[in-house]
């Protein structure tokens, strides 16, 4: 993967370790939009990455706070995988990228930012996009940009995934 230049990620690094877990805490927020939660299925949460590497950078996590793939019950793993492929299709429709990076970083030494709760990164890629995001590389612009992406994506995710908050 070519390194994308994402200077606003410094804010994330400087924010330091939040004692909570974003994948457990964000879905409980009253306002899903400000929490950037795009959809919830029976066992999976889909959210926009607050510190994206690219336009449409989405995170998918099982609702279960778990850091081993093998510890997920089959049904929850299946739900996660199904949601992953739906998410790729929605992002493909909306952004028409040239490709995607799909990745899961297991463990700190593999680069996991939140190592205790496993999650997929879905990053749309465009030809020459290593120079794409600096255009909007300012924190305030990024937040507006994120909400624009949210408003564009959320209805599609809602449609595609039956919301079941159990
Ligand atoms: Zn968690």
Backbone and ligand atoms as CSV (ligand in chain L), in Angstrom:
chain,resi,resn,atom,element,x,y,z
A,1,UNK,N,N,0.852,-1.201,0.000
A,1,UNK,CA,C,0.000,0.000,0.000
A,1,UNK,C,C,0.877,1.237,0.000
A,2,UNK,N,N,0.650,2.083,-0.973
A,2,UNK,CA,C,1.371,3.357,-1.010
A,2,UNK,C,C,0.959,4.212,0.177
A,3,UNK,N,N,1.924,4.873,0.762
A,3,UNK,CA,C,1.612,5.698,1.926
A,3,UNK,C,C,0.796,6.915,1.511
A,4,UNK,N,N,-0.342,7.091,2.189
A,4,UNK,CA,C,-1.141,8.282,1.930
A,4,UNK,C,C,-0.744,9.345,2.945
A,5,UNK,N,N,-0.691,10.567,2.473
A,5,UNK,CA,C,-0.296,11.663,3.357
A,5,UNK,C,C,-1.535,12.192,4.059
A,6,UNK,N,N,-1.631,11.992,5.336
A,6,UNK,CA,C,-2.838,12.341,6.085
A,6,UNK,C,C,-2.460,13.078,7.365
A,7,UNK,N,N,-2.098,14.360,7.219
A,7,UNK,CA,C,-1.541,15.094,8.369
A,7,UNK,C,C,-2.507,15.237,9.545
A,8,UNK,N,N,-3.849,15.244,9.270
A,8,UNK,CA,C,-4.814,15.390,10.360
A,8,UNK,C,C,-4.782,14.181,11.288
A,9,UNK,N,N,-4.148,13.119,10.819
A,9,UNK,CA,C,-4.028,11.956,11.707
A,9,UNK,C,C,-3.148,12.254,12.907
A,10,UNK,N,N,-2.366,13.340,12.826
A,10,UNK,CA,C,-1.591,13.767,13.988
A,10,UNK,C,C,-2.513,14.074,15.162
A,11,UNK,N,N,-3.688,14.631,14.860
A,11,UNK,CA,C,-4.654,14.939,15.920
A,11,UNK,C,C,-5.032,13.657,16.658
A,12,UNK,N,N,-5.155,12.597,15.903
A,12,UNK,CA,C,-5.487,11.295,16.476
A,12,UNK,C,C,-4.355,10.790,17.361
A,13,UNK,N,N,-3.151,10.906,16.842
A,13,UNK,CA,C,-1.984,10.446,17.592
A,13,UNK,C,C,-1.804,11.297,18.851
A,14,UNK,N,N,-2.039,12.623,18.698
A,14,UNK,CA,C,-1.855,13.527,19.829
A,14,UNK,C,C,-2.983,13.420,20.849
A,15,UNK,N,N,-4.159,12.971,20.385
A,15,UNK,CA,C,-5.284,12.799,21.298
A,15,UNK,C,C,-4.951,11.782,22.392
A,16,UNK,N,N,-4.047,10.892,22.065
A,16,UNK,CA,C,-3.610,9.897,23.029
A,16,UNK,C,C,-4.619,8.796,23.192
A,17,UNK,N,N,-4.310,7.888,24.025
A,17,UNK,CA,C,-5.183,6.736,24.220
A,17,UNK,C,C,-6.440,7.134,24.987
A,18,UNK,N,N,-7.563,6.982,24.295
A,18,UNK,CA,C,-8.836,7.158,24.967
A,18,UNK,C,C,-9.069,5.916,25.824
A,19,UNK,N,N,-9.476,6.105,27.076
A,19,UNK,CA,C,-9.661,4.917,27.918
A,19,UNK,C,C,-10.772,3.984,27.417
A,20,UNK,N,N,-11.760,4.556,26.698
A,20,UNK,CA,C,-12.852,3.721,26.197
A,20,UNK,C,C,-12.475,3.019,24.909
A,21,UNK,N,N,-13.454,2.381,24.318
A,21,UNK,CA,C,-13.254,1.691,23.049
A,21,UNK,C,C,-14.236,2.303,22.056
A,22,UNK,N,N,-13.737,2.888,20.955
A,22,UNK,CA,C,-14.634,3.593,20.030
A,22,UNK,C,C,-15.685,2.659,19.440
A,23,UNK,N,N,-15.333,1.401,19.235
A,23,UNK,CA,C,-16.280,0.483,18.595
A,23,UNK,C,C,-17.392,0.042,19.551
A,24,UNK,N,N,-17.125,0.150,20.843
A,24,UNK,CA,C,-18.171,-0.142,21.829
A,24,UNK,C,C,-18.916,1.133,22.220
A,25,UNK,N,N,-18.200,2.252,22.289
A,25,UNK,CA,C,-18.802,3.487,22.808
A,25,UNK,C,C,-19.598,4.269,21.762
A,26,UNK,N,N,-19.039,4.419,20.554
A,26,UNK,CA,C,-19.681,5.263,19.531
A,26,UNK,C,C,-21.110,4.820,19.187
A,27,UNK,N,N,-21.358,3.496,19.070
A,27,UNK,CA,C,-22.727,3.079,18.720
A,27,UNK,C,C,-23.748,3.423,19.796
A,28,UNK,N,N,-23.290,3.708,21.009
A,28,UNK,CA,C,-24.222,4.058,22.088
A,28,UNK,C,C,-24.551,5.545,22.112
A,29,UNK,N,N,-23.839,6.339,21.334
A,29,UNK,CA,C,-24.098,7.782,21.298
A,29,UNK,C,C,-25.522,8.045,20.810
A,30,UNK,N,N,-26.134,9.108,21.365
A,30,UNK,CA,C,-27.517,9.421,20.991
A,30,UNK,C,C,-27.638,9.820,19.529
A,31,UNK,N,N,-26.660,10.572,19.052
A,31,UNK,CA,C,-26.724,11.061,17.677
A,31,UNK,C,C,-25.753,10.268,16.800
A,32,UNK,N,N,-26.296,9.332,15.998
A,32,UNK,CA,C,-25.396,8.506,15.181
A,32,UNK,C,C,-24.586,9.331,14.189
A,33,UNK,N,N,-25.154,10.481,13.774
A,33,UNK,CA,C,-24.443,11.299,12.781
A,33,UNK,C,C,-23.163,11.872,13.375
A,34,UNK,N,N,-23.258,12.430,14.576
A,34,UNK,CA,C,-22.038,13.003,15.153
A,34,UNK,C,C,-21.075,11.893,15.580
A,35,UNK,N,N,-21.619,10.694,15.801
A,35,UNK,CA,C,-20.743,9.562,16.124
A,35,UNK,C,C,-20.239,8.873,14.854
A,36,UNK,N,N,-20.718,9.360,13.692
A,36,UNK,CA,C,-20.315,8.843,12.372
A,36,UNK,C,C,-20.691,7.370,12.175
A,37,UNK,N,N,-21.746,6.918,12.884
A,37,UNK,CA,C,-22.214,5.543,12.732
A,37,UNK,C,C,-23.119,5.467,11.503
A,38,UNK,N,N,-22.700,4.727,10.497
A,38,UNK,CA,C,-23.463,4.639,9.253
A,38,UNK,C,C,-24.585,3.619,9.349
A,39,UNK,N,N,-24.322,2.515,10.015
A,39,UNK,CA,C,-25.331,1.465,10.128
A,39,UNK,C,C,-24.924,0.456,11.187
A,40,UNK,N,N,-25.938,-0.262,11.662
A,40,UNK,CA,C,-25.676,-1.384,12.557
A,40,UNK,C,C,-26.506,-2.560,12.076
A,41,UNK,N,N,-25.857,-3.680,11.959
A,41,UNK,CA,C,-26.590,-4.906,11.664
A,41,UNK,C,C,-26.748,-5.652,12.992
A,42,UNK,N,N,-27.182,-6.875,12.927
A,42,UNK,CA,C,-27.370,-7.646,14.161
A,42,UNK,C,C,-26.073,-7.720,14.971
A,43,UNK,N,N,-24.936,-7.881,14.268
A,43,UNK,CA,C,-23.690,-8.126,15.001
A,43,UNK,C,C,-22.547,-7.201,14.609
A,44,UNK,N,N,-22.833,-6.247,13.720
A,44,UNK,CA,C,-21.744,-5.442,13.168
A,44,UNK,C,C,-22.062,-3.948,13.204
A,45,UNK,N,N,-21.035,-3.159,13.422
A,45,UNK,CA,C,-21.155,-1.706,13.407
A,45,UNK,C,C,-20.323,-1.163,12.242
A,46,UNK,N,N,-20.914,-0.230,11.484
A,46,UNK,CA,C,-20.190,0.401,10.381
A,46,UNK,C,C,-20.083,1.889,10.676
A,47,UNK,N,N,-18.883,2.416,10.649
A,47,UNK,CA,C,-18.710,3.853,10.889
A,47,UNK,C,C,-17.674,4.449,9.960
A,48,UNK,N,N,-17.797,5.764,9.774
A,48,UNK,CA,C,-16.755,6.469,9.043
A,48,UNK,C,C,-15.565,6.637,9.970
A,49,UNK,N,N,-14.379,6.504,9.424
A,49,UNK,CA,C,-13.185,6.761,10.221
A,49,UNK,C,C,-13.042,8.271,10.415
A,50,UNK,N,N,-12.983,8.686,11.677
A,50,UNK,CA,C,-12.854,10.104,11.993
A,50,UNK,C,C,-11.523,10.662,11.495
A,51,UNK,N,N,-10.558,9.774,11.323
A,51,UNK,CA,C,-9.235,10.183,10.850
A,51,UNK,C,C,-8.908,9.414,9.579
A,52,UNK,N,N,-9.614,9.760,8.505
A,52,UNK,CA,C,-9.542,8.927,7.297
A,52,UNK,C,C,-8.206,9.027,6.574
A,53,UNK,N,N,-7.844,7.941,5.934
A,53,UNK,CA,C,-6.696,7.941,5.029
A,53,UNK,C,C,-7.110,8.376,3.635
A,54,UNK,N,N,-8.419,8.323,3.378
A,54,UNK,CA,C,-8.896,8.712,2.066
A,54,UNK,C,C,-10.389,8.984,2.153
A,55,UNK,N,N,-10.943,9.552,1.105
A,55,UNK,CA,C,-12.375,9.785,1.026
A,55,UNK,C,C,-13.132,8.449,1.168
A,56,UNK,N,N,-14.140,8.418,2.042
A,56,UNK,CA,C,-14.949,7.211,2.168
A,56,UNK,C,C,-14.301,6.087,2.963
A,57,UNK,N,N,-13.343,6.420,3.792
A,57,UNK,CA,C,-12.656,5.420,4.636
A,57,UNK,C,C,-13.610,4.960,5.742
A,58,UNK,N,N,-14.036,3.710,5.643
A,58,UNK,CA,C,-15.042,3.159,6.542
A,58,UNK,C,C,-14.422,2.082,7.439
A,59,UNK,N,N,-14.938,1.999,8.663
A,59,UNK,CA,C,-14.500,0.967,9.609
A,59,UNK,C,C,-15.664,0.050,9.937
A,60,UNK,N,N,-15.392,-1.236,9.999
A,60,UNK,CA,C,-16.414,-2.221,10.365
A,60,UNK,C,C,-15.906,-3.024,11.549
A,61,UNK,N,N,-16.746,-3.144,12.559
A,61,UNK,CA,C,-16.332,-3.931,13.727
A,61,UNK,C,C,-17.473,-4.825,14.181
A,62,UNK,N,N,-17.127,-5.978,14.720
A,62,UNK,CA,C,-18.181,-6.781,15.351
A,62,UNK,C,C,-18.647,-6.065,16.613
A,63,UNK,N,N,-19.888,-6.259,17.004
A,63,UNK,CA,C,-20.367,-5.617,18.225
A,63,UNK,C,C,-19.691,-6.202,19.465
A,64,UNK,N,N,-19.252,-7.425,19.332
A,64,UNK,CA,C,-18.559,-8.079,20.435
A,64,UNK,C,C,-17.150,-7.495,20.583
A,65,UNK,N,N,-16.793,-7.094,21.785
A,65,UNK,CA,C,-15.458,-6.554,22.052
A,65,UNK,C,C,-14.476,-7.724,22.094
A,66,UNK,N,N,-13.810,-7.910,20.962
A,66,UNK,CA,C,-13.000,-9.118,20.798
A,66,UNK,C,C,-11.804,-8.793,19.932
A,67,UNK,N,N,-10.654,-9.350,20.229
A,67,UNK,CA,C,-9.490,-9.048,19.399
A,67,UNK,C,C,-8.960,-10.259,18.634
A,68,UNK,N,N,-9.684,-11.364,18.699
A,68,UNK,CA,C,-9.285,-12.522,17.911
A,68,UNK,C,C,-10.400,-12.936,16.970
A,69,UNK,N,N,-10.052,-13.070,15.707
A,69,UNK,CA,C,-11.043,-13.512,14.725
A,69,UNK,C,C,-11.629,-14.855,15.129
A,70,UNK,N,N,-10.770,-15.723,15.639
A,70,UNK,CA,C,-11.201,-17.082,15.974
A,70,UNK,C,C,-12.149,-17.106,17.166
A,71,UNK,N,N,-12.208,-16.000,17.909
A,71,UNK,CA,C,-13.113,-15.964,19.065
A,71,UNK,C,C,-14.522,-15.524,18.695
A,72,UNK,N,N,-14.690,-15.048,17.454
A,72,UNK,CA,C,-16.033,-14.632,17.036
A,72,UNK,C,C,-16.873,-15.863,16.716
A,73,UNK,N,N,-18.078,-15.942,17.290
A,73,UNK,CA,C,-18.979,-17.025,16.881
A,73,UNK,C,C,-19.227,-16.942,15.376
A,74,UNK,N,N,-19.460,-18.091,14.775
A,74,UNK,CA,C,-19.573,-18.171,13.327
A,74,UNK,C,C,-20.582,-17.183,12.756
A,75,UNK,N,N,-21.726,-17.085,13.433
A,75,UNK,CA,C,-22.782,-16.211,12.946
A,75,UNK,C,C,-22.334,-14.748,12.925
A,76,UNK,N,N,-21.571,-14.359,13.925
A,76,UNK,CA,C,-21.107,-12.979,14.005
A,76,UNK,C,C,-20.019,-12.720,12.974
A,77,UNK,N,N,-19.191,-13.716,12.742
A,77,UNK,CA,C,-18.161,-13.594,11.716
A,77,UNK,C,C,-18.804,-13.477,10.330
A,78,UNK,N,N,-19.836,-14.274,10.125
A,78,UNK,CA,C,-20.545,-14.256,8.846
A,78,UNK,C,C,-21.198,-12.887,8.625
A,79,UNK,N,N,-21.789,-12.367,9.664
A,79,UNK,CA,C,-22.425,-11.056,9.599
A,79,UNK,C,C,-21.397,-9.975,9.255
A,80,UNK,N,N,-20.238,-10.055,9.883
A,80,UNK,CA,C,-19.156,-9.100,9.623
A,80,UNK,C,C,-18.702,-9.192,8.160
A,81,UNK,N,N,-18.528,-10.413,7.683
A,81,UNK,CA,C,-18.062,-10.608,6.305
A,81,UNK,C,C,-19.089,-10.135,5.281
A,82,UNK,N,N,-20.356,-10.430,5.573
A,82,UNK,CA,C,-21.427,-10.003,4.672
A,82,UNK,C,C,-21.508,-8.473,4.641
A,83,UNK,N,N,-21.368,-7.862,5.804
A,83,UNK,CA,C,-21.406,-6.406,5.888
A,83,UNK,C,C,-20.208,-5.800,5.164
A,84,UNK,N,N,-19.090,-6.472,5.236
A,84,UNK,CA,C,-17.892,-6.002,4.543
A,84,UNK,C,C,-18.135,-5.922,3.042
A,85,UNK,N,N,-18.711,-6.994,2.505
A,85,UNK,CA,C,-18.862,-6.971,1.050
A,85,UNK,C,C,-19.954,-5.997,0.616
A,86,UNK,N,N,-21.002,-5.848,1.442
A,86,UNK,CA,C,-22.017,-4.825,1.148
A,86,UNK,C,C,-21.401,-3.430,1.182
A,87,UNK,N,N,-20.551,-3.194,2.159
A,87,UNK,CA,C,-19.933,-1.875,2.310
A,87,UNK,C,C,-19.078,-1.528,1.104
A,88,UNK,N,N,-18.320,-2.504,0.637
A,88,UNK,CA,C,-17.481,-2.274,-0.537
A,88,UNK,C,C,-18.370,-1.901,-1.725
A,89,UNK,N,N,-19.495,-2.598,-1.873
A,89,UNK,CA,C,-20.383,-2.312,-2.996
A,89,UNK,C,C,-20.992,-0.912,-2.904
A,90,UNK,N,N,-21.387,-0.521,-1.698
A,90,UNK,CA,C,-21.964,0.820,-1.526
A,90,UNK,C,C,-20.921,1.888,-1.842
A,91,UNK,N,N,-19.713,1.692,-1.333
A,91,UNK,CA,C,-18.658,2.679,-1.593
A,91,UNK,C,C,-18.306,2.720,-3.075
A,92,UNK,N,N,-18.368,1.566,-3.707
A,92,UNK,CA,C,-18.095,1.508,-5.149
A,92,UNK,C,C,-19.137,2.320,-5.913
A,93,UNK,N,N,-20.401,2.140,-5.535
A,93,UNK,CA,C,-21.486,2.881,-6.191
A,93,UNK,C,C,-21.333,4.391,-6.011
A,94,UNK,N,N,-21.049,4.782,-4.773
A,94,UNK,CA,C,-21.053,6.205,-4.447
A,94,UNK,C,C,-19.810,6.915,-4.977
A,95,UNK,N,N,-18.648,6.310,-4.789
A,95,UNK,CA,C,-17.404,7.016,-5.099
A,95,UNK,C,C,-16.736,6.565,-6.393
A,96,UNK,N,N,-17.138,5.412,-6.879
A,96,UNK,CA,C,-16.514,4.850,-8.079
A,96,UNK,C,C,-14.992,4.948,-8.058
A,97,UNK,N,N,-14.390,4.385,-7.020
A,97,UNK,CA,C,-12.927,4.420,-6.937
A,97,UNK,C,C,-12.307,3.439,-7.919
A,98,UNK,N,N,-11.012,3.590,-8.140
A,98,UNK,CA,C,-10.323,2.665,-9.025
A,98,UNK,C,C,-10.038,1.337,-8.338
A,99,UNK,N,N,-10.052,1.353,-6.991
A,99,UNK,CA,C,-9.770,0.129,-6.241
A,99,UNK,C,C,-10.022,0.342,-4.764
A,100,UNK,N,N,-9.685,-0.673,-3.982
A,100,UNK,CA,C,-9.873,-0.597,-2.532
A,100,UNK,C,C,-8.686,-1.231,-1.822
A,101,UNK,N,N,-8.388,-0.722,-0.651
A,101,UNK,CA,C,-7.577,-1.482,0.288
A,101,UNK,C,C,-8.508,-1.956,1.396
A,102,UNK,N,N,-8.522,-3.268,1.617
A,102,UNK,CA,C,-9.252,-3.831,2.744
A,102,UNK,C,C,-8.206,-4.358,3.706
A,103,UNK,N,N,-8.315,-3.967,4.957
A,103,UNK,CA,C,-7.272,-4.422,5.871
A,103,UNK,C,C,-7.731,-4.559,7.290
A,104,UNK,N,N,-7.104,-5.487,7.973
A,104,UNK,CA,C,-7.362,-5.684,9.382
A,104,UNK,C,C,-5.995,-5.802,10.054
A,105,UNK,N,N,-5.732,-4.908,10.988
A,105,UNK,CA,C,-4.449,-4.958,11.680
A,105,UNK,C,C,-4.651,-5.646,13.025
A,106,UNK,N,N,-4.105,-6.812,13.160
A,106,UNK,CA,C,-4.272,-7.563,14.403
A,106,UNK,C,C,-3.019,-7.407,15.258
A,107,UNK,N,N,-3.196,-6.728,16.381
A,107,UNK,CA,C,-2.063,-6.528,17.277
A,107,UNK,C,C,-1.347,-5.222,17.010
A,108,UNK,N,N,-0.760,-4.678,18.048
A,108,UNK,CA,C,-0.117,-3.376,17.990
A,108,UNK,C,C,1.031,-3.370,16.985
A,109,UNK,N,N,1.829,-4.401,16.953
A,109,UNK,CA,C,3.008,-4.378,16.083
A,109,UNK,C,C,2.602,-4.458,14.615
A,110,UNK,N,N,1.346,-4.849,14.362
A,110,UNK,CA,C,0.843,-4.854,12.985
A,110,UNK,C,C,0.206,-3.509,12.644
A,111,UNK,N,N,0.198,-2.586,13.602
A,111,UNK,CA,C,-0.296,-1.247,13.331
A,111,UNK,C,C,-1.712,-0.987,13.794
A,112,UNK,N,N,-2.267,-1.853,14.605
A,112,UNK,CA,C,-3.638,-1.637,15.082
A,112,UNK,C,C,-3.688,-0.422,15.999
A,113,UNK,N,N,-4.574,0.552,15.656
A,113,UNK,CA,C,-4.767,1.715,16.505
A,113,UNK,C,C,-5.604,1.338,17.718
A,114,UNK,N,N,-6.615,0.523,17.474
A,114,UNK,CA,C,-7.441,-0.008,18.561
A,114,UNK,C,C,-7.202,-1.511,18.534
A,115,UNK,N,N,-6.274,-1.954,19.351
A,115,UNK,CA,C,-5.840,-3.356,19.206
A,115,UNK,C,C,-6.757,-4.332,19.922
A,116,UNK,N,N,-7.563,-3.815,20.858
A,116,UNK,CA,C,-8.357,-4.751,21.658
A,116,UNK,C,C,-9.717,-5.074,21.040
A,117,UNK,N,N,-10.049,-4.389,19.936
A,117,UNK,CA,C,-11.339,-4.657,19.295
A,117,UNK,C,C,-11.104,-4.738,17.791
A,118,UNK,N,N,-11.242,-5.928,17.244
A,118,UNK,CA,C,-10.863,-6.097,15.841
A,118,UNK,C,C,-11.811,-5.350,14.906
A,119,UNK,N,N,-11.275,-4.890,13.802
A,119,UNK,CA,C,-12.064,-4.082,12.857
A,119,UNK,C,C,-11.423,-4.109,11.482
A,120,UNK,N,N,-12.286,-4.000,10.489
A,120,UNK,CA,C,-11.848,-3.878,9.104
A,120,UNK,C,C,-11.713,-2.414,8.729
A,121,UNK,N,N,-10.679,-2.112,7.959
A,121,UNK,CA,C,-10.568,-0.818,7.287
A,121,UNK,C,C,-10.958,-1.034,5.827
A,122,UNK,N,N,-11.837,-0.190,5.319
A,122,UNK,CA,C,-12.162,-0.210,3.899
A,122,UNK,C,C,-11.780,1.155,3.350
A,123,UNK,N,N,-10.758,1.181,2.515
A,123,UNK,CA,C,-10.233,2.452,2.007
A,123,UNK,C,C,-10.324,2.488,0.478
A,124,UNK,N,N,-11.239,3.312,-0.041
A,124,UNK,CA,C,-11.290,3.479,-1.500
A,124,UNK,C,C,-9.998,4.120,-2.009
A,125,UNK,N,N,-9.552,3.681,-3.172
A,125,UNK,CA,C,-8.316,4.235,-3.739
A,125,UNK,C,C,-8.554,4.720,-5.174
A,126,UNK,N,N,-7.876,5.788,-5.490
A,126,UNK,CA,C,-7.929,6.337,-6.837
A,126,UNK,C,C,-6.514,6.438,-7.379
A,127,UNK,N,N,-6.410,6.369,-8.669
A,127,UNK,CA,C,-5.124,6.582,-9.324
A,127,UNK,C,C,-4.571,7.932,-8.874
A,128,UNK,N,N,-3.356,7.937,-8.336
A,128,UNK,CA,C,-2.739,9.204,-7.954
A,128,UNK,C,C,-3.292,9.817,-6.677
A,129,UNK,N,N,-3.989,9.035,-5.860
A,129,UNK,CA,C,-4.650,9.609,-4.691
A,129,UNK,C,C,-3.701,9.915,-3.537
A,130,UNK,N,N,-2.439,9.581,-3.698
A,130,UNK,CA,C,-1.510,9.920,-2.618
A,130,UNK,C,C,-1.407,11.436,-2.466
A,131,UNK,N,N,-1.867,12.164,-3.481
A,131,UNK,CA,C,-1.866,13.626,-3.390
A,131,UNK,C,C,-3.279,14.188,-3.294
A,132,UNK,N,N,-4.225,13.338,-3.024
A,132,UNK,CA,C,-5.621,13.750,-3.088
A,132,UNK,C,C,-6.066,14.497,-1.840
A,133,UNK,N,N,-5.842,13.906,-0.680
A,133,UNK,CA,C,-6.404,14.464,0.537
A,133,UNK,C,C,-5.770,15.751,1.060
A,134,UNK,N,N,-4.499,16.014,0.782
A,134,UNK,CA,C,-3.948,17.277,1.290
A,134,UNK,C,C,-4.756,18.498,0.873
A,135,UNK,N,N,-5.516,18.385,-0.201
A,135,UNK,CA,C,-6.365,19.481,-0.662
A,135,UNK,C,C,-7.319,19.914,0.452
A,136,UNK,N,N,-7.789,18.957,1.224
A,136,UNK,CA,C,-8.698,19.286,2.317
A,136,UNK,C,C,-8.044,19.019,3.682
A,137,UNK,N,N,-6.727,19.150,3.697
A,137,UNK,CA,C,-5.991,18.761,4.891
A,137,UNK,C,C,-6.004,19.764,6.037
A,138,UNK,N,N,-7.171,20.155,6.448
A,138,UNK,CA,C,-7.269,21.033,7.608
A,138,UNK,C,C,-8.395,20.493,8.489
A,139,UNK,N,N,-8.189,20.499,9.798
A,139,UNK,CA,C,-9.103,19.803,10.715
A,139,UNK,C,C,-10.572,20.193,10.508
A,140,UNK,N,N,-10.856,21.491,10.431
A,140,UNK,CA,C,-12.235,21.951,10.315
A,140,UNK,C,C,-12.852,21.485,8.989
A,141,UNK,N,N,-12.062,21.590,7.940
A,141,UNK,CA,C,-12.519,21.150,6.623
A,141,UNK,C,C,-12.795,19.656,6.641
A,142,UNK,N,N,-11.942,18.930,7.326
A,142,UNK,CA,C,-12.112,17.485,7.425
A,142,UNK,C,C,-13.431,17.135,8.089
A,143,UNK,N,N,-13.792,17.821,9.179
A,143,UNK,CA,C,-15.051,17.470,9.848
A,143,UNK,C,C,-16.241,17.723,8.945
A,144,UNK,N,N,-16.223,18.839,8.216
A,144,UNK,CA,C,-17.325,19.115,7.298
A,144,UNK,C,C,-17.362,18.054,6.197
A,145,UNK,N,N,-16.202,17.759,5.711
A,145,UNK,CA,C,-16.039,16.758,4.681
A,145,UNK,C,C,-16.583,15.404,5.148
A,146,UNK,N,N,-16.317,15.069,6.418
A,146,UNK,CA,C,-16.797,13.809,6.985
A,146,UNK,C,C,-18.312,13.777,7.048
A,147,UNK,N,N,-18.919,14.884,7.474
A,147,UNK,CA,C,-20.383,14.926,7.571
A,147,UNK,C,C,-21.020,14.879,6.187
A,148,UNK,N,N,-20.384,15.500,5.212
A,148,UNK,CA,C,-20.879,15.400,3.833
A,148,UNK,C,C,-20.869,13.943,3.378
A,149,UNK,N,N,-19.757,13.263,3.658
A,149,UNK,CA,C,-19.661,11.844,3.302
A,149,UNK,C,C,-20.726,11.056,4.041
A,150,UNK,N,N,-20.898,11.388,5.315
A,150,UNK,CA,C,-21.888,10.682,6.130
A,150,UNK,C,C,-23.277,10.804,5.512
A,151,UNK,N,N,-23.665,12.035,5.170
A,151,UNK,CA,C,-25.016,12.264,4.644
A,151,UNK,C,C,-25.228,11.573,3.300
A,152,UNK,N,N,-24.159,11.420,2.585
A,152,UNK,CA,C,-24.239,10.765,1.288
A,152,UNK,C,C,-24.361,9.246,1.455
A,153,UNK,N,N,-23.633,8.723,2.411
A,153,UNK,CA,C,-23.548,7.264,2.555
A,153,UNK,C,C,-24.631,6.675,3.447
A,154,UNK,N,N,-25.016,7.412,4.465
A,154,UNK,CA,C,-25.878,6.836,5.499
A,154,UNK,C,C,-27.183,6.244,4.960
A,155,UNK,N,N,-27.906,6.955,4.068
A,155,UNK,CA,C,-29.159,6.366,3.559
A,155,UNK,C,C,-28.932,5.041,2.833
A,156,UNK,N,N,-27.838,4.950,2.109
A,156,UNK,CA,C,-27.541,3.725,1.373
A,156,UNK,C,C,-27.221,2.578,2.324
A,157,UNK,N,N,-26.455,2.893,3.366
A,157,UNK,CA,C,-26.138,1.863,4.356
A,157,UNK,C,C,-27.405,1.441,5.101
A,158,UNK,N,N,-28.227,2.420,5.445
A,158,UNK,CA,C,-29.480,2.101,6.144
A,158,UNK,C,C,-30.348,1.184,5.295
A,159,UNK,N,N,-30.427,1.494,4.005
A,159,UNK,CA,C,-31.221,0.685,3.090
A,159,UNK,C,C,-30.686,-0.731,2.970
A,160,UNK,N,N,-29.375,-0.828,2.900
A,160,UNK,CA,C,-28.767,-2.122,2.611
A,160,UNK,C,C,-28.742,-3.032,3.835
A,161,UNK,N,N,-28.734,-2.428,5.001
A,161,UNK,CA,C,-28.555,-3.231,6.204
A,161,UNK,C,C,-29.719,-3.043,7.158
A,162,UNK,N,N,-30.327,-4.126,7.494
A,162,UNK,CA,C,-31.437,-4.051,8.435
A,162,UNK,C,C,-30.882,-3.656,9.798
A,163,UNK,N,N,-31.351,-2.520,10.276
A,163,UNK,CA,C,-30.886,-2.054,11.576
A,163,UNK,C,C,-31.559,-2.875,12.672
A,164,UNK,N,N,-30.736,-3.478,13.491
A,164,UNK,CA,C,-31.264,-4.307,14.579
A,164,UNK,C,C,-30.416,-4.059,15.812
A,165,UNK,N,N,-30.910,-3.152,16.626
A,165,UNK,CA,C,-30.103,-2.748,17.772
A,165,UNK,C,C,-30.315,-3.702,18.953
A,166,UNK,N,N,-31.210,-4.664,18.728
A,166,UNK,CA,C,-31.413,-5.699,19.747
A,166,UNK,C,C,-31.777,-5.156,21.092
L,1,ZN,ZN,ZN,-14.772,-2.599,22.021
